[in-house]
Each structure stands twice: as C-alpha cells, then as structure tokens.
Amino acid sequence: MTLPAPSPTGAVLVTGASSGIGAELARDFARRGHQVVLVARTESRLTALAAELGEGAHVLAADLSDRDQRAALPDRVAALGLHVDVLVNNAGLSTLGPVSAADPAAEMNMVEVDVVAVVDLTSRFLPGMVERGAGGVLNVASTAAFQPLPGQAGYGAGKAFVLSYTQSLSGELRGSGVTATVLCPGPVDTGFGAAAGFSKEDAENALPAFLWIPADQVAREAVAGFAKGRLVVIPGAGNKAGAAFAKLTPKRLLIPILAKSHPGLRQVMP
C-alpha cells in the first residue's frame, strides 16, 4: 500500500472539492480516516461538506485561477497545523465550441485551472513529501487525454498534459517513497458538462450509456488504485476499451469522427 497512514498532522488536500468527483474523493479519503483539506471557490459548499465529514475536514476557499491565492495555500495549510501527505489535483473546467469562435479570456482561464494550477500546486507540495519519504499526487485527467477533442480542443489538450506530466512524475519519484497516479474518467454526471455549455441530453446522445460511471464509483476506484500505486486509473471496462481504441486508431481517421459527433461543433460542421 502506498497511501500514507492517517496521522494527526497529515492531510489529503483535494481541489475542486465542492461537488462531483472532488467531493466524492474527499468522502472516500475521510472514510479511510484521513484529515482532508477542501479547496474550491464556493465556501458554502465546502462548509456543508466539511460538516458532513466531521472534525477532520478543513475548509480553505480559494480561486485556483488566481496565482496569488494558489501561492498562499501552503502557508494556509501550515496554519492549520497540518502538512499535505496527498495532493489531489481535481479542479477543472472546460470551454465549448471551435477555437475560431472562442473567448480568449475564457480559454486562458481554463488553461490556468486545468494545467498551470496542477503544475503550481504539485511544485509547492511535492518537495515536502519527498523530504518525508512518503506521500503521493493524484491528478485527475480524463479519457479525453488519449485522443484529440475537436469542440473542446483546449480541454482535451490540457488533460493530455496532465496525463503526460503525471507519467513523468512517476519516473522521477521512483524509490522516493512518493507516488503519482492519474485518474482518467470517462463521462460522469456531475454538472461539469452543463457548466461547459452543453446539456446532459447532448452529452448522453454523444456518449453511449455504458460509458457513464457514477462519481462515487469513480472516486472509489481512484483511491483504491492510488493506494495500490497504480499509475493510470480508468474506471469502467468501456472507458478502458475506448481509451485503447483512441490510442491505436490513426488520428486522420479518428478526428473526423470525433468532430462530427461533438455537440460543441453541431452548428459549424457541414
């Protein structure tokens, strides 16, 4: 088992913990006896989750698109009398539609949260883990990491970055006592799609029902895989098969299929 044992001063920091997969990951770690530090923008949701999880849950509201707020997190954790044993980079968002019609500010905000924040927080919390010789990083990517994603180009590219970044981390950390795992879920009904701009009906029409995995199951498989030291966790047999298909299929064949089926390109594709 590579998951550090619960301790009075160690904690699991979960970003994007206010809902969806992040909230379920926090619940799973808390059930295992770990203190959890809940990070997201919406303090009221974090407070409600912390009340559910009990005295071992701590709320640190922060906007992860803000570099100053990210930089302040290590000191805010230390002020709680804690150190981070496990960093869970779960926070993420997506834009929708062709890049030619994109809002540059929205695109850069997405990259800031989905990519830059992962690198920033990992760089801040990983040295302490290596110094202690124990701990781990659990990064949340997506099955989109294995393929191009026309209609969500920046999001897909960001998740491909997270996958590659975590794989590289695992090589660097070998023998250190610290591990790196990347979670690559397929579609999950968390409200993420609605926030990006497409309806649940559009998403369900584009993606077969057998690919959809509940958020609590995704979290359980993620934490179990992380505890076993697995590098990549893909919940659901259908999603594993889909990721393998995407990796093996020539991109010149795959890209037109993906572009035609994506709801974000419905109005622009011939």
N, C-alpha and C positions, 0 to 999 in steps of 0.2 A: 504494500500500500504506500503511495507517495503523498497522500493527503496528510498534512501535519495534524497531530492530535490537538483537540481543543485545549486552550490554555487561558488563564485569567488575563493575559496581556496580548494574546494573539487574536487576530480577527480576519475575516474574509470581507474584502471591500468589493461591493457589487455596484457597477454603474448602470444607469438605466433601470434602477430597481423599483420604480414607481408602478410598473404594470408589466403584463406579458411575461416573456421568458425571464426577464430580470427579477421580477417579483418571485417567480417560482424557483429560480436558482437560490435566492435568499432564503426562501422557506426550506429548501432541501438542506442547505448548509446548516441552518438553525436547528433542524430536526436532528442533525448529526452532532449537535452540542456546541457548534461554533458560535462565537460572537460574530455579528455581521454589522458592517458599516454600510448604510444605504445611501447611495448618491444618485440624485436626479434633480431636475429643475423644480418639480412640483412638491413643495414641502408638505402640503396637506396630505397627499397620497403616501408619502414616505412615513409620516407620523402615524397614519392609520395602519400601515403595515407593521411598523415598529411596535405599536400597541398589541397587535395580533401575535407577534413573535416573542414579546416579553422583554425582560430587562437586559438581555444580551444583544439587543438591537439598538443601533445608534443612527441618528439622522444627521446627515451633512448635505443640505441642499446646495447645489452648485450647477451652474450652466457650463457644460463641458465644451461649448463652443468658445468660451472665454478663456484665453490663455492665462490670465492672472488668477482666475478662480481655480483653474487646474493646478497652477503652481502653489497655491495656498493649501492644497489638500494634505500633503504630508504633515505640515505643522498642525493642521486641524485634527488629524488622526492622533498625533502625539499628545495633543492637549487633552484627549480622552483617556490618556494613559495606555494607549494601545500601539502595537505595530502591525503591519499588514503581512500576514502569513500567505494569503492567497489573494491575488488581484484578478477580478473578473471584469474584463472589458466587454460589457454587453451593450452599452448605449449605442444607438444608431438610428439613422433616418434615411429617407430616400426622396429624391425628386422623381418626376414622372414626365415622359414625353421626349421628343427629339432634342438633341443638344442645340440644334439650329434655332429652336424656339425657347431656349432656357433663359431663366433669370440668373445672370452671373453671380449675384449675391447669394442666392439660394444654393447654387452649385458649390460655391466656396464654403458655405456654412456646412453643407453635407460632408465635404471632404475634411473639414476641421473636426467634426464629431466622429466620423466613421474611420478616419485614418490618422490624422495628426494627434488626436486625443489618445489613441491606442499607443502610439509611439511615446508620447509625452509621459503618460502615467506609468507605462512599463519602465521607461528610463528612470523615473523617480523612485519607484518602489522595488524594482528588481535588485539593486545593489544591496539593500538590507537583507533580502532573502539569501543572496549568495554569501554574504558575510556570516549569517547564522547557519548556513549549510542546510537549509530546509525551506520549503515553500513551493509556490507554483503560480503560473499565469494561465488563466483560462480565457481565451479570446473567442468572441462569438463572430463568426463569419456567416456563411450561407452556402447552400448548394450552388448559388449564383457564382461562387468563386471558381467553379470548374468550367465556366463557359462564358462567352460574350453575352451581354444582355441589352440588345437594342431596345430602346424605350426607357431603360434605366441604366444608361451607359456608365455614369459616374458611380452609381451604387455598386454595380457588378464589378467594376474595376477596383473599387475600394475593398470589397470583400476578397478579391483575388490577392490584393496586397496583404490583407490580414492573414490569409492562409499561408502565403509565402513567408511573411515575417515570422509567424509562429513556427513554421518548419525550420527556419534558420536559427531561431532562438533555441530550439530543441538540440541542435547540433552544438551550439555554443555552451549549453548548460550541462552537457554530458559529464557525469562524475562530480557535479557540484552539489548534489542533493536537492536541486531545484528542477522542476519540470515545466514543460509548456504543452498545452493542449489547445486545439482549435475545434470549436463546435460549428458544424455546418448543417443547420437545419434546412429542411425544405419549407413548404408553406405551413404557416401556423396562424390560427385565428386569434390575433392579439389586438386588432385595430391598427396594426402597422400600415397595411395597405390603404386604409381609409385616410390615414394621416398623409400618405404619399400622394393621394388624389385619385385612387380608383376604388370602386365599390367591391364589397365582398362577392357580389354576384359576378362581376367581371373576373375577379381572381379565380373563383370556383369554375367558371366557364373555361378559363385558360389552362387551369391545372387540374388534373384528374383527382377525384375524391380520395383515392388510395394513397396519394402523396401527403395528405394533410395529417399532421400529428399534433395532438393537444399539447399546450405549453407545459403542463405539469409533467407529461411523459418525456418531452424534450429535456427538461431540466434534470429529471431523474437519470436519464441515460448520460447526460453531460457530466454530472457529478460522479456517477459510477465510473465512467470512462476516465475522467481526470484522476480519480483515486487510484486507478489501476495503472496510471502512467501512459495511457494511450495518447498518441499524437493527434489523430483525427477522429472525431466522433460525428457520425452521420445517422441521426435517428430514422428508423424505418427502412425496411427492405427495399421499397420502391424508390426511395430517395438515394439509397446506395447504388442501385442499378442505374438510376438516372444520371448520377454523377459520373459513373464509369462510362456510360454511353456518351456523355458530353465530352469527356476527355479523349475518347477514342475516335469520335466522328470527325472527319475533316471539316475544318471551320467553313470552307467555301460551301459546304452542303448544309451545315448547321445554322449558320447566321440567317439565311433567308427564311428558314422555318421559324426561328425564334422571333424574327421581326414581324412576320405575318400574323403570329398568334398573340403578340403582346398588346394588351388593351391600351397602353400608352401611345401606340402608333396607329390606332384604328382609323383616325381621321386623316392620316397623312400617307398611308400606304396605298398603292394602286389596287 
